[in-house]
Amino acid sequence: MVMAEAAAALVTDVHAQEQGLSEGYKQTEVGPIPDEWQVGYIEDIAIIATGGRNTQDRVDDGHYPFFVRSQKVERINTYSFDGEAVLTAGDGVGTGKIFHYIKGKCDIHQRVYRISDFAEGINGYYFFLYFSANFYGRIMQMTAKSSVDSVRREMIARMPIALPPKSEQEAIASAVFDTEQLIESFESLIAKKRATAQGAMQDLLTGKRRLPGFNEEWSEQPLGVIAPLQRGFDLPNSRLREGPYPVVYSNGIINHHDEFQVKGPGVVTGRSGTLGAVTYVKDNYWPHNTTLWVTSFGQNDPRFIGFLYSWIGFERFASGSGVPTLNRNDAHAFKVRIPPSSDEQKAIAGLLQDIDADISELEKRLAKARQIKQGMMQELLTGKVRFV
């Protein structure tokens, strides 16, 4: 018996080496996983069912979550399920990409699948992580089309799942959950900062709030006098050559070129299609012909004008029945009040810029946290990184 076991182990090791597997790993239906992990089918570890509600059953400010075929969770005053479950849309625009985890009372749309009543050795949140990370890839392999119209029960039922020991599932779930909490905290803080920025712009750019040391009366002038707009310059892709100068389009800096048309600093906004976006450019640049750029700032501070134009919202000057186009004459005739002192303009712009810098730093940290989570998912759900 001992010799037979040793021979079997030797065969396994040779097979693993032939497949390029690391020691302690085996090749399975879901790819290489640690030797002590198992593979199970969803139908063997959970119950698969669908809801019974229709979208019109939703109730604003209802007592319970209502899972429909959308990433948005609606509300309802009834519940048909109370427990731990993973939900995914059975059809619709986001088929294969919409996933929810619930632990409590809820109601469910009739075309939403509920996976629940997990077996003893299954951590529900680990299952949610694995399922949401791998289900779309599975159903895309099962169709000859470039998209999936609907999910059949067997697509879920016969999906194989990598199953670590439950203690390791729990450790994986806990680590990813903590990262998700960090991401949510960044998202919440950014939303608050943006609301603060919007309020500060509203107060500072209208003179409702004055900064210390400034008390001169503001003057009302049309935008065409303050900082007039001119159409950008054509730059076909065939002429584009990599260089240090930003090429600014209606939705921001897209390319760089070895020549520039306008000396910075500058302010650029959309002329057609994408209206309302305003880009401040510190250095010399090329405003693309889909944009409008400021031709002259006069005695005004360019950064202040950038914030002022962002706050105004050039969507209000759209015209045309097809692709919206900014009516430059209407924009130039629009009157606003501004501080006569460039020092006050610079002080206002500096404060708003500091708020923007805080938001930008938080967005970088958010992006990093999301990147960490993605890396954790790839490593932990395949057993490349272990909690043992």
ZAMARGU-4260 file (C-alpha; in steps of 0.2 Angstrom, whole numbers, plus 5000, padded with zeros to 4 digits):
<rodrens>
0) 5000/5000/5000 | 5014/5012/5005 | 5023/5008/4988 | 5007/5011/4978 | 5004/5028/4987
5) 5022/5033/4983 | 5020/5028/4965 | 5004/5038/4963 | 5012/5053/4971 | 5027/5051/4959
10) 5015/5050/4944 | 5006/5066/4950 | 5023/5075/4953 | 5029/5070/4935 | 5012/5076/4928
15) 5012/5092/4937 | 5030/5095/4931 | 5025/5092/4913 | 5011/5104/4914 | 5023/5117/4922
20) 5014/5117/4939 | 5023/5123/4955 | 5025/5110/4968 | 5009/5109/4979 | 4998/5113/4964
25) 4987/5103/4953 | 4978/5105/4936 | 4959/5106/4937 | 4944/5111/4927 | 4946/5129/4934
30) 4965/5129/4931 | 4980/5126/4943 | 4975/5126/4961 | 4983/5121/4978 | 4983/5102/4981
35) 4971/5104/4996 | 4958/5114/4987 | 4943/5105/4979 | 4932/5109/4964 | 4913/5109/4965
40) 4899/5113/4954 | 4886/5126/4960 | 4871/5115/4959 | 4880/5103/4972 | 4884/5117/4984
45) 4869/5129/4983 | 4851/5131/4978 | 4847/5140/4962 | 4830/5149/4960 | 4822/5165/4953
50) 4812/5178/4960 | 4793/5181/4957 | 4792/5200/4956 | 4790/5213/4941 | 4800/5229/4939
55) 4784/5239/4942 | 4782/5232/4959 | 4796/5243/4966 | 4791/5256/4979 | 4801/5272/4982
60) 4808/5272/4999 | 4802/5254/5002 | 4807/5244/5017 | 4817/5231/5008 | 4830/5229/4994
65) 4822/5224/4978 | 4834/5216/4966 | 4830/5219/4948 | 4840/5216/4931 | 4851/5231/4935
70) 4866/5236/4946 | 4855/5248/4955 | 4845/5240/4969 | 4827/5246/4970 | 4816/5246/4985
75) 4800/5237/4989 | 4788/5234/5004 | 4787/5215/5003 | 4801/5201/5005 | 4801/5184/4998
80) 4818/5179/5005 | 4827/5181/5021 | 4845/5174/5021 | 4862/5175/5013 | 4861/5175/4994
85) 4871/5180/4978 | 4860/5187/4964 | 4863/5189/4945 | 4852/5196/4931 | 4845/5182/4920
90) 4844/5194/4905 | 4845/5212/4900 | 4859/5224/4896 | 4871/5219/4910 | 4868/5200/4908
95) 4883/5191/4915 | 4890/5207/4923 | 4877/5211/4937 | 4880/5203/4954 | 4873/5207/4971
100) 4877/5200/4988 | 4863/5200/5002 | 4862/5194/5020 | 4844/5198/5025 | 4827/5201/5019
105) 4824/5206/5001 | 4813/5203/4986 | 4818/5197/4968 | 4813/5200/4950 | 4807/5185/4941
110) 4821/5186/4929 | 4835/5187/4942 | 4843/5171/4948 | 4846/5169/4967 | 4860/5157/4973
115) 4857/5153/4991 | 4857/5140/5005 | 4875/5136/5003 | 4882/5120/5009 | 4891/5119/5026
120) 4908/5120/5019 | 4905/5136/5009 | 4907/5154/5014 | 4894/5164/5005 | 4904/5180/5002
125) 4919/5169/4995 | 4907/5162/4983 | 4901/5179/4978 | 4918/5185/4975 | 4923/5169/4964
130) 4906/5169/4955 | 4906/5187/4951 | 4924/5186/4945 | 4922/5171/4933 | 4904/5170/4928
135) 4905/5182/4913 | 4920/5173/4906 | 4911/5156/4907 | 4895/5162/4898 | 4905/5170/4885
140) 4914/5154/4881 | 4897/5146/4879 | 4890/5157/4865 | 4896/5160/4848 | 4890/5179/4849
145) 4899/5194/4855 | 4886/5196/4869 | 4875/5186/4880 | 4856/5189/4878 | 4850/5178/4893
150) 4857/5166/4906 | 4850/5148/4906 | 4850/5139/4923 | 4862/5126/4918 | 4875/5140/4914
155) 4875/5143/4933 | 4872/5125/4939 | 4887/5117/4930 | 4899/5131/4933 | 4914/5124/4943
160) 4920/5133/4958 | 4938/5132/4966 | 4934/5128/4984 | 4948/5131/4997 | 4945/5124/5015
165) 4931/5135/5023 | 4944/5143/5035 | 4954/5149/5020 | 4938/5155/5011 | 4933/5165/5026
170) 4951/5173/5026 | 4950/5177/5008 | 4932/5185/5010 | 4938/5195/5025 | 4953/5202/5016
175) 4944/5207/5000 | 4929/5214/5011 | 4941/5225/5020 | 4948/5232/5004 | 4931/5235/4998
180) 4927/5245/5013 | 4942/5256/5010 | 4936/5259/4992 | 4919/5264/4998 | 4926/5276/5011
185) 4937/5284/4997 | 4921/5285/4986 | 4911/5293/5000 | 4925/5305/5004 | 4927/5310/4986
190) 4908/5313/4984 | 4908/5324/4999 | 4924/5334/4993 | 4915/5336/4976 | 4900/5343/4985
195) 4911/5355/4995 | 4920/5360/4979 | 4903/5364/4970 | 4897/5374/4985 | 4913/5383/4986
200) 4912/5387/4967 | 4894/5393/4969 | 4899/5405/4984 | 4916/5411/4978 | 4912/5414/4960
205) 4896/5424/4963 | 4904/5435/4977 | 4892/5427/4990 | 4907/5423/5000 | 4922/5435/5000
210) 4940/5430/5005 | 4948/5441/5019 | 4956/5457/5013 | 4945/5460/4998 | 4931/5472/4998
215) 4930/5480/4980 | 4914/5480/4971 | 4913/5467/4958 | 4908/5472/4940 | 4896/5464/4928
220) 4903/5460/4911 | 4898/5449/4896 | 4909/5433/4893 | 4915/5440/4876 | 4923/5455/4885
225) 4930/5445/4899 | 4938/5430/4889 | 4932/5428/4871 | 4931/5411/4863 | 4939/5406/4846
230) 4937/5390/4836 | 4952/5378/4837 | 4964/5372/4824 | 4963/5357/4813 | 4976/5343/4817
235) 4973/5327/4807 | 4980/5311/4815 | 4991/5309/4800 | 5000/5325/4805 | 5001/5321/4823
240) 5019/5319/4829 | 5024/5314/4847 | 5030/5329/4856 | 5029/5339/4873 | 5013/5350/4868
245) 4996/5344/4874 | 4982/5343/4860 | 4966/5348/4869 | 4950/5341/4863 | 4932/5345/4869
250) 4933/5331/4882 | 4951/5335/4888 | 4969/5332/4883 | 4970/5317/4872 | 4986/5318/4862
255) 5003/5327/4862 | 5011/5335/4847 | 5028/5343/4843 | 5021/5360/4839 | 5009/5371/4847
260) 4996/5384/4841 | 4993/5394/4857 | 5004/5400/4871 | 4998/5394/4888 | 4991/5396/4900
265) 4974/5392/4892 | 4956/5388/4894 | 4947/5376/4882 | 4929/5370/4881 | 4919/5360/4869
270) 4911/5367/4853 | 4901/5352/4848 | 4896/5335/4854 | 4904/5336/4872 | 4898/5352/4879
275) 4902/5359/4896 | 4919/5351/4899 | 4932/5364/4903 | 4951/5360/4902 | 4964/5372/4910
280) 4981/5370/4901 | 4996/5377/4910 | 5008/5376/4896 | 5008/5380/4877 | 4996/5369/4868
285) 4986/5365/4852 | 4967/5367/4853 | 4959/5354/4842 | 4946/5360/4829 | 4932/5352/4839
290) 4935/5365/4853 | 4934/5383/4858 | 4948/5391/4866 | 4950/5408/4875 | 4959/5421/4864
295) 4963/5434/4877 | 4961/5435/4896 | 4965/5454/4897 | 4969/5458/4915 | 4960/5442/4922
300) 4968/5427/4930 | 4968/5412/4918 | 4965/5399/4932 | 4950/5410/4938 | 4943/5410/4921
305) 4944/5391/4920 | 4935/5389/4936 | 4922/5402/4931 | 4919/5394/4914 | 4917/5377/4923
310) 4904/5384/4935 | 4894/5393/4921 | 4891/5376/4912 | 4892/5379/4893 | 4878/5366/4890
315) 4866/5381/4892 | 4872/5388/4876 | 4869/5372/4865 | 4859/5374/4849 | 4854/5363/4835
320) 4842/5348/4833 | 4856/5335/4830 | 4873/5335/4838 | 4872/5349/4850 | 4883/5364/4846
325) 4888/5378/4857 | 4881/5395/4851 | 4896/5406/4853 | 4886/5422/4851 | 4875/5417/4866
330) 4890/5413/4876 | 4899/5429/4873 | 4883/5439/4877 | 4881/5430/4894 | 4885/5442/4908
335) 4893/5437/4925 | 4900/5447/4939 | 4919/5446/4942 | 4931/5454/4954 | 4940/5468/4946
340) 4956/5464/4956 | 4967/5450/4948 | 4974/5447/4966 | 4956/5442/4972 | 4954/5431/4956
345) 4970/5422/4960 | 4966/5420/4978 | 4949/5412/4973 | 4957/5401/4960 | 4970/5396/4973
350) 4957/5390/4985 | 4947/5381/4972 | 4963/5373/4966 | 4968/5367/4983 | 4951/5358/4984
355) 4954/5350/4967 | 4971/5344/4972 | 4963/5336/4987 | 4951/5327/4976 | 4964/5322/4964
360) 4975/5314/4978 | 4959/5305/4984 | 4956/5299/4967 | 4973/5292/4965 | 4972/5283/4982
365) 4955/5276/4976 | 4962/5270/4960 | 4977/5262/4970 | 4964/5253/4981 | 4954/5247/4966
370) 4970/5240/4959 | 4975/5232/4975 | 4958/5223/4976 | 4959/5217/4958 | 4977/5210/4961
375) 4970/5202/4977 | 4956/5194/4968 | 4967/5187/4955 | 4980/5180/4967 | 4968/5174/4981
380) 4955/5166/4971 | 4967/5155/4962 | 4978/5150/4977 | 4993/5159/4971 | 4994/5168/4987
385) 4988/5158/5002 | 4982/5162/5020 | 4990/5147/5027
</rodrens>
